Amino acid sequence: MIFKWESEKERLLKHMKMSPKSKLEWLRQINEFNAKYLPKRSKLARQKLKEKGY
């Protein structure tokens, strides 16, 4: 059971200490997961936003 939660400052510091390579790896994994498991409708909406440059 978790009794102590991270404050926002602690969470930001933890992520700031991550190397750029590990951040990019994490983003790649998230994108692969989204590509595999998002519904078709969500994928189409993301694609339209990507084409518009958002």
Chimera marker file (.cmm) of the C-alpha trace (Angstrom):
<marker_set name="trace">
<marker id="1" x="0.000" y="0.000" z="0.000" r="1" g="1" b="0" radius="0.5"/>
<marker id="2" x="1.320" y="3.452" z="-0.875" r="1" g="1" b="0" radius="0.5"/>
<marker id="3" x="1.164" y="5.976" z="1.943" r="1" g="1" b="0" radius="0.5"/>
<marker id="4" x="3.319" y="8.756" z="0.495" r="1" g="1" b="0" radius="0.5"/>
<marker id="5" x="2.431" y="10.391" z="-2.800" r="1" g="1" b="0" radius="0.5"/>
<marker id="6" x="4.858" y="12.443" z="-4.847" r="1" g="1" b="0" radius="0.5"/>
<marker id="7" x="4.327" y="16.149" z="-4.955" r="1" g="1" b="0" radius="0.5"/>
<marker id="8" x="4.167" y="17.841" z="-8.344" r="1" g="1" b="0" radius="0.5"/>
<marker id="9" x="7.635" y="19.299" z="-7.811" r="1" g="1" b="0" radius="0.5"/>
<marker id="10" x="9.123" y="15.886" z="-6.992" r="1" g="1" b="0" radius="0.5"/>
<marker id="11" x="7.463" y="14.354" z="-10.060" r="1" g="1" b="0" radius="0.5"/>
<marker id="12" x="8.820" y="17.113" z="-12.319" r="1" g="1" b="0" radius="0.5"/>
<marker id="13" x="12.319" y="16.742" z="-10.907" r="1" g="1" b="0" radius="0.5"/>
<marker id="14" x="12.223" y="12.984" z="-11.430" r="1" g="1" b="0" radius="0.5"/>
<marker id="15" x="11.276" y="13.414" z="-15.090" r="1" g="1" b="0" radius="0.5"/>
<marker id="16" x="13.813" y="16.202" z="-15.626" r="1" g="1" b="0" radius="0.5"/>
<marker id="17" x="16.574" y="13.865" z="-14.461" r="1" g="1" b="0" radius="0.5"/>
<marker id="18" x="15.666" y="11.281" z="-17.109" r="1" g="1" b="0" radius="0.5"/>
<marker id="19" x="18.013" y="11.185" z="-20.065" r="1" g="1" b="0" radius="0.5"/>
<marker id="20" x="16.649" y="12.395" z="-23.427" r="1" g="1" b="0" radius="0.5"/>
<marker id="21" x="17.197" y="8.911" z="-24.845" r="1" g="1" b="0" radius="0.5"/>
<marker id="22" x="15.002" y="7.274" z="-22.205" r="1" g="1" b="0" radius="0.5"/>
<marker id="23" x="12.309" y="9.950" z="-22.693" r="1" g="1" b="0" radius="0.5"/>
<marker id="24" x="12.248" y="9.274" z="-26.436" r="1" g="1" b="0" radius="0.5"/>
<marker id="25" x="12.092" y="5.524" z="-25.795" r="1" g="1" b="0" radius="0.5"/>
<marker id="26" x="9.130" y="6.054" z="-23.456" r="1" g="1" b="0" radius="0.5"/>
<marker id="27" x="7.356" y="8.187" z="-26.093" r="1" g="1" b="0" radius="0.5"/>
<marker id="28" x="7.986" y="5.528" z="-28.741" r="1" g="1" b="0" radius="0.5"/>
<marker id="29" x="6.453" y="2.860" z="-26.508" r="1" g="1" b="0" radius="0.5"/>
<marker id="30" x="3.386" y="5.038" z="-25.846" r="1" g="1" b="0" radius="0.5"/>
<marker id="31" x="2.923" y="5.654" z="-29.577" r="1" g="1" b="0" radius="0.5"/>
<marker id="32" x="3.225" y="1.942" z="-30.356" r="1" g="1" b="0" radius="0.5"/>
<marker id="33" x="0.684" y="1.124" z="-27.654" r="1" g="1" b="0" radius="0.5"/>
<marker id="34" x="-1.733" y="3.758" z="-29.001" r="1" g="1" b="0" radius="0.5"/>
<marker id="35" x="-1.312" y="2.492" z="-32.567" r="1" g="1" b="0" radius="0.5"/>
<marker id="36" x="-2.091" y="-1.033" z="-31.439" r="1" g="1" b="0" radius="0.5"/>
<marker id="37" x="-4.983" y="-0.511" z="-29.022" r="1" g="1" b="0" radius="0.5"/>
<marker id="38" x="-6.809" y="2.730" z="-29.851" r="1" g="1" b="0" radius="0.5"/>
<marker id="39" x="-10.163" y="2.389" z="-31.609" r="1" g="1" b="0" radius="0.5"/>
<marker id="40" x="-10.221" y="3.190" z="-35.314" r="1" g="1" b="0" radius="0.5"/>
<marker id="41" x="-12.184" y="6.394" z="-34.718" r="1" g="1" b="0" radius="0.5"/>
<marker id="42" x="-9.535" y="7.715" z="-32.311" r="1" g="1" b="0" radius="0.5"/>
<marker id="43" x="-6.761" y="6.793" z="-34.736" r="1" g="1" b="0" radius="0.5"/>
<marker id="44" x="-8.473" y="8.765" z="-37.502" r="1" g="1" b="0" radius="0.5"/>
<marker id="45" x="-8.891" y="11.800" z="-35.235" r="1" g="1" b="0" radius="0.5"/>
<marker id="46" x="-5.205" y="11.666" z="-34.259" r="1" g="1" b="0" radius="0.5"/>
<marker id="47" x="-4.213" y="11.370" z="-37.919" r="1" g="1" b="0" radius="0.5"/>
<marker id="48" x="-6.278" y="14.441" z="-38.866" r="1" g="1" b="0" radius="0.5"/>
<marker id="49" x="-4.669" y="16.468" z="-36.068" r="1" g="1" b="0" radius="0.5"/>
<marker id="50" x="-1.226" y="15.294" z="-37.165" r="1" g="1" b="0" radius="0.5"/>
<marker id="51" x="-1.904" y="16.386" z="-40.762" r="1" g="1" b="0" radius="0.5"/>
<marker id="52" x="-3.009" y="19.853" z="-39.563" r="1" g="1" b="0" radius="0.5"/>
<marker id="53" x="0.220" y="20.220" z="-37.610" r="1" g="1" b="0" radius="0.5"/>
<marker id="54" x="-1.144" y="20.058" z="-34.063" r="1" g="1" b="0" radius="0.5"/>
<link id1="1" id2="2" r="1" g="1" b="0" radius="0.2"/>
<link id1="2" id2="3" r="1" g="1" b="0" radius="0.2"/>
<link id1="3" id2="4" r="1" g="1" b="0" radius="0.2"/>
<link id1="4" id2="5" r="1" g="1" b="0" radius="0.2"/>
<link id1="5" id2="6" r="1" g="1" b="0" radius="0.2"/>
<link id1="6" id2="7" r="1" g="1" b="0" radius="0.2"/>
<link id1="7" id2="8" r="1" g="1" b="0" radius="0.2"/>
<link id1="8" id2="9" r="1" g="1" b="0" radius="0.2"/>
<link id1="9" id2="10" r="1" g="1" b="0" radius="0.2"/>
<link id1="10" id2="11" r="1" g="1" b="0" radius="0.2"/>
<link id1="11" id2="12" r="1" g="1" b="0" radius="0.2"/>
<link id1="12" id2="13" r="1" g="1" b="0" radius="0.2"/>
<link id1="13" id2="14" r="1" g="1" b="0" radius="0.2"/>
<link id1="14" id2="15" r="1" g="1" b="0" radius="0.2"/>
<link id1="15" id2="16" r="1" g="1" b="0" radius="0.2"/>
<link id1="16" id2="17" r="1" g="1" b="0" radius="0.2"/>
<link id1="17" id2="18" r="1" g="1" b="0" radius="0.2"/>
<link id1="18" id2="19" r="1" g="1" b="0" radius="0.2"/>
<link id1="19" id2="20" r="1" g="1" b="0" radius="0.2"/>
<link id1="20" id2="21" r="1" g="1" b="0" radius="0.2"/>
<link id1="21" id2="22" r="1" g="1" b="0" radius="0.2"/>
<link id1="22" id2="23" r="1" g="1" b="0" radius="0.2"/>
<link id1="23" id2="24" r="1" g="1" b="0" radius="0.2"/>
<link id1="24" id2="25" r="1" g="1" b="0" radius="0.2"/>
<link id1="25" id2="26" r="1" g="1" b="0" radius="0.2"/>
<link id1="26" id2="27" r="1" g="1" b="0" radius="0.2"/>
<link id1="27" id2="28" r="1" g="1" b="0" radius="0.2"/>
<link id1="28" id2="29" r="1" g="1" b="0" radius="0.2"/>
<link id1="29" id2="30" r="1" g="1" b="0" radius="0.2"/>
<link id1="30" id2="31" r="1" g="1" b="0" radius="0.2"/>
<link id1="31" id2="32" r="1" g="1" b="0" radius="0.2"/>
<link id1="32" id2="33" r="1" g="1" b="0" radius="0.2"/>
<link id1="33" id2="34" r="1" g="1" b="0" radius="0.2"/>
<link id1="34" id2="35" r="1" g="1" b="0" radius="0.2"/>
<link id1="35" id2="36" r="1" g="1" b="0" radius="0.2"/>
<link id1="36" id2="37" r="1" g="1" b="0" radius="0.2"/>
<link id1="37" id2="38" r="1" g="1" b="0" radius="0.2"/>
<link id1="38" id2="39" r="1" g="1" b="0" radius="0.2"/>
<link id1="39" id2="40" r="1" g="1" b="0" radius="0.2"/>
<link id1="40" id2="41" r="1" g="1" b="0" radius="0.2"/>
<link id1="41" id2="42" r="1" g="1" b="0" radius="0.2"/>
<link id1="42" id2="43" r="1" g="1" b="0" radius="0.2"/>
<link id1="43" id2="44" r="1" g="1" b="0" radius="0.2"/>
<link id1="44" id2="45" r="1" g="1" b="0" radius="0.2"/>
<link id1="45" id2="46" r="1" g="1" b="0" radius="0.2"/>
<link id1="46" id2="47" r="1" g="1" b="0" radius="0.2"/>
<link id1="47" id2="48" r="1" g="1" b="0" radius="0.2"/>
<link id1="48" id2="49" r="1" g="1" b="0" radius="0.2"/>
<link id1="49" id2="50" r="1" g="1" b="0" radius="0.2"/>
<link id1="50" id2="51" r="1" g="1" b="0" radius="0.2"/>
<link id1="51" id2="52" r="1" g="1" b="0" radius="0.2"/>
<link id1="52" id2="53" r="1" g="1" b="0" radius="0.2"/>
<link id1="53" id2="54" r="1" g="1" b="0" radius="0.2"/>
</marker_set>
